[in-house]
Amino acid sequence: MRVQVLDLIKEYDGVRVVDIEGLFFEEGRFHVLMGPNGSGKSTLLEIIAGLTKPEVGRVLYGDRQNDFASVRKRITLVMQRSYLFNTSVYNNIASGMNYRGINKSILRERVLKWAEALDLNLLLYRNVKTLSGGERQRVALARALALEPDLLLLDESTANLDPESIIIIEKVLKDFQRESGTTIIFVTHNVFQAKRLAESACLLMKGSVIEEGESKEFFNNPHSELTRGFLGGEIVY
């Protein structure tokens, strides 16, 4: 699913946190949104996910330029601290599919598939309250992938996790995107992670697009001085 952001403005208490004239996420690619804290990355993702309404502007989905209501079941969001139910890993992975009425045999097949992919198969019948932070985040991701979305949104979904979980999650996401053709928009402030994952990249600062482009050009030959500073580890505002 492709995504178009047009003339988007979002404000909180009179402060403009998103101000984007146009931004395009091509279908079937791994897109990375970068920027310092407070740059508007999470707010933009929440708008695309239908959780936050902008003051001005539109987000269009797919070739027919649909609105959110017509495509909401094809979109899944994984947040930095995703909510999990006080039950087993199995039931949490299955919860989204139960909500959407997916056949029980298909449901079980998908639960087992993603539990294995994310190294959760030995934890399936443990309560999620007993899991580590990295394990819990893998459960949240398994739940999202089991829905087989056309658009997967991830907001700092590996922040503060152990290296083992980061390696597992990154591999699963790259394999999933390549095999399914799902459009992924991944928010991170980690330049090294962005380089590992991105097919295209975009830098936001103060809610506006500073630079966007193909991954190789973006990281190896940035056009903006602000982009060069951010990628070089400078403190930029």
Summary of the structure (lengths in Angstrom):
residues: 237
radius of gyration: 17.8
end to end distance: 32.1
largest distance: 53.9
contacts: 751
relative contact order: 0.19
helix: 40%
strand: 26%
